[in-house]
Amino acid sequence: MPFNWSLRPCAAACHLCGTAFADRQTLHSRLLFTREGYDRQDYCLDCWPRRAADPDASPAATEVSDWTHDFHAPPPKAAPPVQRESAEALLRQLIETDDPAQAAPLFVLAVMLERRRIFVERQVALQPDGRRLRLYEHRKTGETFLIPDPNLRLADLEPVQLQVLSLLQGTP
């Protein structure tokens, strides 16, 4: 008869009362051997003495081990990285609007795509009025994009990055 040797990690709530464990809360755990294999059960301090009265307890289960430890809450999930397709789609959308107020986010998106090796900068052209135009080429499709350089200063960069992030998340 094959046994399941993989044990699950500590539960997020008490096996008996269902109360969620708090970070660094002391709790009791036990390892049971059942017909199906090993089973781990985690209890709060109040329910530990009442574990024998568990209505879900299997009469054929044998307690192998028990221990006391502190619960450690899992770290919060990191925000998913910005997908290339969404950054590229937003860049295309901003180009279509042809709004001069979107020059800084458009430039930041182009630089993002360049760093991800989707775009490659081919040329920087100086306009008669002193503005610079950057010529980017899409590595896979060969498309050419003319992106005006807004001459961002380091102090201007953070608000523009936040604006790009909100645009990528769909909030204006």
Buried (B, 14 or more C-beta within 10 A) or exposed (E): EEEEEEEEEBBEEBBBEEEEBEEEBEBBBBBBBBEEBBBBBBBBEEBBEEBEEBEEBEEEBEEEEBEEEEBEEEEEEEEEEBEEEEBBEBBEEBBEEEEEEBBBBBBBBBBBBBEBEBBEBEEEEEEEEEEEEBBBBBBEEEEEBEBBBBEBEEEEEEEBBEBBBEBBEEEE
